[in-house]
Amino acid sequence: MDNIQLRYLFDRTKEADNNTKKGLLNIEVRISGTNKRILISTGIHLFKNQFSDRTH
């Protein structure tokens, strides 16, 4: 069975800044061992300072 990896992608198009423009939050789904990926849009728009890419 293949393993699935999930990753949050924020502002993939690099249009957001801290105060005026918001960026879209996407989820990337990838099957381990392949180059195939699926991007799922969440429809959530955030400012740059509202998203942390750190893993806890």
N, C-alpha and C positions, 0 to 999 in steps of 0.2 A: 504494500500500500504506500502511496506517495504522501509525503509530508507537505503541508500547506503553510506558507509563511504569510503573515499579515504585516503591513507597515502603513502608518499614517503619513500621508504626503500633504504638506501645507504649502499653498501658493506655488504650485508647480510651474506656473507661467511667470513668476517673479514680478508680480504687479502690485503687491501690497507694500504699504509702508506703515509706520507706527501709529499715525494719527488720522489720516484722511481716507485711505483706501483699504478695503478688506480683501483678504485672499480666501480662496475656496479650500476646504478640507476634503481630501480624497482618501480612499483606502485602496492600497495596492495589494492584490492577492496574487501570490506566485507559488508555483509548484516546484518543490526542491528538485534540483538536478536538471531543470529546463530553463530556457530563456523566455518562456511564455509568461505574460503578466496580464492581469485584468485590472483596470482602474474603475472604481465605483465612486461616483460622486455622492457625497452625503447631503449636499445642499446647504451646508453650514458655512457661513462666511464669518471670518474672524479677523481682528487686527493682529499684526505681527507680534505685539507684546502679550497677546492672550494665548499664544500657543507655545508650548515647551516641547522640544523633541527629545528631552531626556527620558530614559527609561527608569522606572522606579522599582 
